[in-house]
Amino acid sequence: MQDGLIDSFGRRIDYLRVSVTDRCNYRCFYCIPPEGVETAERSEFLSYEELSRLIGLFSKLGVSKVRFTGGEPLIRRDMVKLVQQVGVLPGIRDLSLSTNAHLLERHARQLHEAGISRVNISLDTLDPAIFSRITRGGELAQVLRGIDAALEVGMHPVKLNMVIMKGINDHEIEQMLDFAIGRGADLRFIETMPIGDAGREGSASHYYPANKVLERIRKRCGEELIAVKGAKGAGPARYYQIGSGPVRVGVISAISRHFCEGCNRVRLTAKGELVLCLGQEDTVPLGRGLRQGWTDDELVQAIRDAIAKKPERHEFGEKAEVVRFRDMSTIGG
């Protein structure tokens, strides 16, 4: 089973994002609409053993990088246990985490010791009032302590993700850059994406293009931005090094400049649904098959068949009806 996963466009799929829950302790308005979202019954979530079994099959098919996401992954009890189970799977070389960092101060050391080498942290503002508005009640100070804890235990890189929203936080681009440089953290600026009801609203009214972000960074630094190739994580960001310094700045531009030609990932939800593209509706119910008694060979065949159908690209900004049924909180971004 080790000949790898190659889709019909010649892309090698070696990265799996695993959502362990669709619940979150924050309610960011670009992710969750005011009325909330319908969450799955806890009994529908795959157990850690079930998730480990599926991840193990992906690893035998050439997947070497796994990122745990949510909702907010750290609200699921004993998350360290899953990290430990996946960390010993043959072929898994890179374990990472995406989090809002509210609980990271408490868990950072255990997670790092269990195998989490790097972490992506959502941080849209450094203003406590704006932070509370965006997250609908989140506590900025708690998140900042979580960032410092990740750095202290040796996670590297620590990447800060800032969703840029015109009229809300776009005035903080330079301040956030200074903060990241001061901490020795990488910084990624993300365009809003039209996923789910909340996402489509935010994307339309608050869209701020990545090229304008880069213009402001160049002006702020007064130094050349050097494009970085082969950045660790193989994600969708275009990275730039600021002069000869250690800090990198990235931009994720799903709308103004899509990154689909280099896509190397698929997503597994907490219910075991395989999501082939963030911007398309195709899913494969691997979890349902697992619970119906499918053998490993049957699950592997379902994975191979799914990868063969992975679409060439998303259609953000082209079809307003795309992914209407899906919210970012259910797939982990």
PEZIMO-V244704 format. One record per helix or strand of 3 or more residues. SS is the DSSP state (H for helix, E for strand). FROM is the first residue (numbers start at 1). TO is the last residue. Records with the same first field share a line. If there is no record, write none. Layout:
SS=FROM-TO  FROM-TO
//
This chain:
E=15-19  65-69  94-99  116-122  158-163  186-190  225-228  238-242  248-252  265-268  273-275  283-285
H=42-44  48-60  73-75  79-87  104-114  128-135  140-153  170-183  196-206  210-221  260-262  286-291  296-308  328-331
//
